[in-house]
Amino acid sequence: MGLGKPFLEDLIALKRGGALDNCRRVIEIGAQQIADSLILAPELADAIKLFNGRDLHLEPVGAQNFSGHAPPGRLLWQAIGMQSRSLDLVGGDLRIDLNRGRVPFRYRRHFDLAVNAGTTEHVANQGNAFAVIHGLIRKGGMMYHIVPSAGHVDHGFFGYQPKFFHRLAAANDYETVHFAMVDKGLEQIPSYIHDDNAKVGLRMSHKVARANLRIALRKRHDRPFKFPMDG
């Protein structure tokens, strides 16, 4: 779960558009780490200046060392003048099981911004995960998601259709502030899938297209969470 250059680009765009005005308290959905792509991005200096923050001096750690050595996301939030907490069963400030947990009373409608950067696709109970995010955010607050859509064949449990977030926004009357589907190139199909296909006499291409969704939604009401419906 990493905050990379694409996230930084969206953070800058949201700030410049006024969507993060009065945003001080951030909740990371999954304890985030800062990816090398953000550390090395020329836009990092722009972001620090835009938020009237302080310099952030970090060194890239390399892909092989990411999970063990990448700096925590809280360093970025501190640099741009925000208070942050993380929600995670291991290493989080709030230990909430997104499969079945509920938001503690003291944190209900407490945060200005939730950042879901590669977490919810690993959660089996999608309805509860998004209900928790809804419950953490105050009226007028923002929910930012950067999640897999097409491809990502062996990553997590879910890839998201754009329709899911459109229906989620409609069900809860969220304002869609930012919505993009981004091409991430091709990826190799894992060998075990080819092996399983061969057992039933089927073959498929060795590569498929990947895409991510990058979405920012504003919570306009303090109404209870509503599950989106398809159809």
C-alpha positions as CSV (number, residue, x, y, z in Angstrom):
1,M,0.0,0.0,0.0
2,G,1.9,3.0,-1.2
3,L,1.5,6.7,-1.9
4,G,3.1,7.1,-5.3
5,K,3.4,9.8,-7.9
6,P,-0.2,9.4,-9.3
7,F,-1.5,10.0,-5.8
8,L,0.7,13.1,-5.5
9,E,-0.6,14.4,-8.8
10,D,-4.2,14.1,-7.6
11,L,-3.4,15.6,-4.2
12,I,-2.1,18.7,-6.0
13,A,-5.0,18.9,-8.3
14,L,-7.5,18.6,-5.4
15,K,-5.7,21.3,-3.5
16,R,-5.6,23.7,-6.4
17,G,-9.3,23.1,-7.0
18,G,-10.2,24.0,-3.5
19,A,-11.4,20.5,-2.6
20,L,-9.0,20.2,0.4
21,D,-9.7,23.6,1.9
22,N,-10.2,23.2,5.7
23,C,-8.7,19.7,5.5
24,R,-6.6,19.0,8.6
25,R,-7.3,15.4,9.7
26,V,-6.5,12.5,7.5
27,I,-7.2,8.8,7.9
28,E,-5.3,6.3,5.9
29,I,-7.3,3.2,5.0
30,G,-4.5,0.8,5.5
31,A,-1.2,2.1,6.9
32,Q,0.5,3.7,3.9
33,Q,4.1,3.9,2.9
34,I,5.7,6.5,0.6
35,A,6.8,5.0,-2.7
36,D,10.0,5.8,-4.5
37,S,7.9,7.3,-7.4
38,L,6.6,10.0,-5.0
39,I,10.0,10.6,-3.3
40,L,11.6,11.2,-6.7
41,A,8.8,13.2,-8.3
42,P,9.6,16.8,-9.2
43,E,6.0,17.6,-8.2
44,L,6.8,16.9,-4.5
45,A,8.4,20.3,-4.1
46,D,5.3,21.9,-5.8
47,A,3.0,20.1,-3.3
48,I,5.1,21.2,-0.3
49,K,5.0,24.8,-1.5
50,L,1.3,24.6,-2.4
51,F,0.4,23.5,1.2
52,N,2.8,25.9,2.8
53,G,4.6,22.9,4.3
54,R,8.1,22.1,5.2
55,D,10.8,20.3,3.2
56,L,10.6,16.5,3.1
57,H,14.0,14.8,2.7
58,L,13.6,11.1,1.9
59,E,15.7,8.6,0.1
60,P,14.3,5.9,-2.3
61,V,14.6,2.4,-1.0
62,G,14.1,0.3,-4.2
63,A,11.3,-2.1,-5.1
64,Q,12.8,-5.0,-3.3
65,N,12.9,-3.1,0.0
66,F,9.6,-1.3,-0.2
67,S,7.5,-3.1,2.5
68,G,10.4,-3.2,5.0
69,H,12.1,0.1,4.5
70,A,9.8,2.6,2.7
71,P,9.0,5.6,5.0
72,P,5.5,5.8,6.5
73,G,2.8,8.0,4.9
74,R,2.5,10.1,8.1
75,L,5.8,11.9,7.1
76,L,4.2,13.3,4.0
77,W,1.1,14.4,6.0
78,Q,3.3,16.1,8.6
79,A,5.3,17.9,5.9
80,I,2.1,19.4,4.4
81,G,0.7,20.4,7.8
82,M,-1.9,17.7,8.3
83,Q,-2.6,15.4,11.2
84,S,-2.9,11.7,10.2
85,R,-4.0,8.4,11.6
86,S,-4.0,5.0,9.9
87,L,-6.5,2.2,10.0
88,D,-5.0,-1.2,9.9
89,L,-5.1,-4.5,11.8
90,V,-1.3,-4.6,12.0
91,G,0.6,-1.4,12.7
92,G,-2.4,0.9,12.5
93,D,-3.5,3.6,14.9
94,L,-7.1,2.4,14.6
95,R,-7.4,-1.4,14.6
96,I,-10.6,-1.9,12.7
97,D,-11.3,-5.1,10.7
98,L,-12.8,-3.8,7.5
99,N,-14.6,-7.2,7.0
100,R,-16.8,-6.8,10.0
101,G,-15.6,-3.9,12.3
102,R,-17.4,-0.7,13.1
103,V,-16.2,2.8,13.6
104,P,-15.5,3.6,17.3
105,F,-17.8,6.4,18.6
106,R,-14.9,8.9,19.1
107,Y,-13.9,8.6,15.4
108,R,-17.4,8.8,13.8
109,R,-17.4,11.7,11.4
110,H,-14.0,12.7,12.8
111,F,-11.8,13.0,9.7
112,D,-11.7,15.5,6.8
113,L,-10.0,13.1,4.3
114,A,-9.8,9.3,3.9
115,V,-7.2,7.9,1.6
116,N,-7.7,4.4,0.2
117,A,-4.6,3.8,-1.8
118,G,-4.6,0.1,-2.6
119,T,-6.4,-1.4,0.5
120,T,-10.0,-2.2,-0.1
121,E,-9.4,-4.6,-3.0
122,H,-7.8,-6.9,-0.3
123,V,-11.0,-7.0,1.8
124,A,-13.7,-9.7,1.2
125,N,-16.6,-7.7,2.7
126,Q,-16.7,-4.7,0.3
127,G,-20.0,-3.3,1.8
128,N,-18.6,-3.1,5.3
129,A,-15.3,-1.6,4.1
130,F,-17.0,1.3,2.3
131,A,-19.4,1.7,5.2
132,V,-16.5,2.2,7.6
133,I,-14.9,4.8,5.3
134,H,-18.3,6.6,5.1
135,G,-18.6,6.6,8.9
136,L,-15.1,8.0,9.5
137,I,-15.6,11.1,7.3
138,R,-17.4,14.3,8.4
139,K,-20.0,16.0,6.4
140,G,-18.2,17.9,3.7
141,G,-15.1,15.7,3.9
142,M,-13.4,13.8,1.1
143,M,-12.9,10.2,0.3
144,Y,-10.0,9.4,-2.1
145,H,-9.6,6.0,-3.8
146,I,-6.8,4.8,-6.1
147,V,-7.7,1.2,-6.8
148,P,-7.2,-1.5,-9.5
149,S,-9.8,-1.8,-12.2
150,A,-9.0,-3.9,-15.3
151,G,-6.2,-6.5,-15.1
152,H,-4.2,-6.8,-11.9
153,V,-5.0,-10.5,-12.3
154,D,-3.3,-11.8,-9.2
155,H,-3.5,-8.7,-7.0
156,G,-6.0,-8.7,-4.1
157,F,-9.6,-10.0,-4.4
158,F,-11.3,-7.4,-6.5
159,G,-10.9,-5.1,-9.5
160,Y,-13.4,-2.3,-9.6
161,Q,-15.8,-1.3,-12.4
162,P,-16.2,2.4,-12.8
163,K,-20.0,1.8,-12.4
164,F,-19.4,0.7,-8.8
165,F,-18.2,4.1,-7.8
166,H,-20.9,5.9,-9.9
167,R,-23.5,3.8,-8.1
168,L,-21.9,4.3,-4.7
169,A,-21.9,8.1,-5.2
170,A,-25.6,8.0,-6.4
171,A,-26.7,5.9,-3.4
172,N,-25.1,8.2,-0.9
173,D,-25.4,11.5,-2.7
174,Y,-21.7,12.0,-2.8
175,E,-20.3,14.7,-5.0
176,T,-17.9,13.3,-7.6
177,V,-15.0,15.7,-7.5
178,H,-12.4,13.7,-9.5
179,F,-12.9,10.6,-11.6
180,A,-10.4,9.0,-13.9
181,M,-9.6,5.6,-15.4
182,V,-5.9,5.4,-16.2
183,D,-4.2,2.9,-18.5
184,K,-1.4,1.1,-16.8
185,G,-0.1,-1.0,-19.8
186,L,0.0,-4.7,-20.1
187,E,0.8,-7.4,-17.5
188,Q,1.8,-11.0,-17.8
189,I,-0.9,-13.6,-16.9
190,P,0.3,-15.8,-14.0
191,S,1.4,-19.3,-15.0
192,Y,-1.0,-21.1,-12.7
193,I,-3.9,-19.6,-14.7
194,H,-2.6,-21.0,-17.9
195,D,-2.1,-24.3,-16.2
196,D,-5.7,-24.3,-14.9
197,N,-7.0,-23.4,-18.4
198,A,-5.0,-26.2,-20.0
199,K,-6.7,-28.7,-17.8
200,V,-10.1,-27.8,-19.3
201,G,-8.7,-27.4,-22.9
202,L,-8.7,-23.6,-23.0
203,R,-6.0,-21.1,-23.9
204,M,-5.8,-17.3,-23.5
205,S,-3.4,-14.5,-24.3
206,H,-0.3,-14.2,-22.2
207,K,-0.9,-10.6,-21.4
208,V,-3.9,-8.5,-20.5
209,A,-4.4,-4.7,-20.2
210,R,-4.3,-3.1,-16.7
211,A,-6.1,0.1,-15.6
212,N,-6.5,1.9,-12.3
213,L,-9.3,4.1,-11.0
214,R,-8.5,7.4,-9.3
215,I,-11.5,8.9,-7.6
216,A,-12.4,11.6,-5.1
217,L,-15.8,11.8,-3.6
218,R,-17.2,14.5,-1.2
219,K,-19.6,13.4,1.5
220,R,-22.5,15.9,1.4
221,H,-24.6,14.5,4.2
222,D,-24.4,12.8,7.6
223,R,-26.9,10.2,6.5
224,P,-26.4,6.5,7.2
225,F,-24.4,4.6,4.6
226,K,-26.4,3.0,1.8
227,F,-25.2,0.1,-0.3
228,P,-25.2,0.7,-4.0
229,M,-27.4,-1.5,-6.2
230,D,-26.7,-2.8,-9.7
231,G,-29.5,-2.8,-12.3
